[in-house]
Amino acid sequence: MAADAIAFIRALGLTKVDLFGFSLGGAVAQVVTLRAPELIRRIVLTGTGPRGGGGIDKMAGIVGGAYLKAALTRQDARNFLFFPRTPEGKQAAADYFDRLAERRVDRDRKISLQARLAQLRAIVAGGRAAPDDLSVITQPALVANGDNDVMVASEHSVELADRIPDARVIIYPRSGHGGIFQYHREFVPEVLEFLGAP
C-alpha cells in the first residue's frame, strides 16, 4: 500500500505533500514517510499506532464482533467500532452518519468484502511486524485519537507520538476510534493550524 501511495504521488509530479492517514491509512502514512521522506512535509496520523503495537491478535475478534452486532441490529459496523456505546457516543455516531448523508453526488462506492478482508490482513500484518524506527522521521507530526479506541488502543497513539521526535498528540475524551469524527469541530481547526505552519 505504501509503495502504491509513493508511486501515485510521484505520478502526479508532486515533490512535497502533506499526508493524512486514519486507521490503516495512518500506518500506511508512516511507512510512506519512512520510505520516501523527501516527498513528505507534514503528517497527520489519526486512530493509529506504531507498527508492531500490541493487541493486534484481538483485531479479528473485535471487527468480527462488530459486524455481527451490526448485522443483528441492522446498523453500520462503524457504530460499534468508531464510537463508544454510551449515550454521548451513540449520538456522535448518529451525527456522523447524518453528515455523511449530506453529500448526495460523487460519493465513494462501498468497498467489497474482499477489500475489507485485505484491509484486515494488512492491519494484522502491521501489528505483527517488527517495530519501525520512528525516531528517523524528521517531519512534524500531529497524532490524534479518542481515549477509548477499541481498534487501536489509545495508548498506542500516545506511544506513536512519543516515538516521532517532532510530534504532538491530542486524545479526545469519551470517544473511540472515530474520535476525530466525534470532535470534528475541534479537530479540523487543529489540523488547519498544523498544516498552515511553515
Summary of the structure (lengths in Angstrom):
residues: 198
radius of gyration: 16.7
end to end distance: 28.4
largest distance: 49.3
contacts: 616
relative contact order: 0.18
helix: 55%
strand: 13%
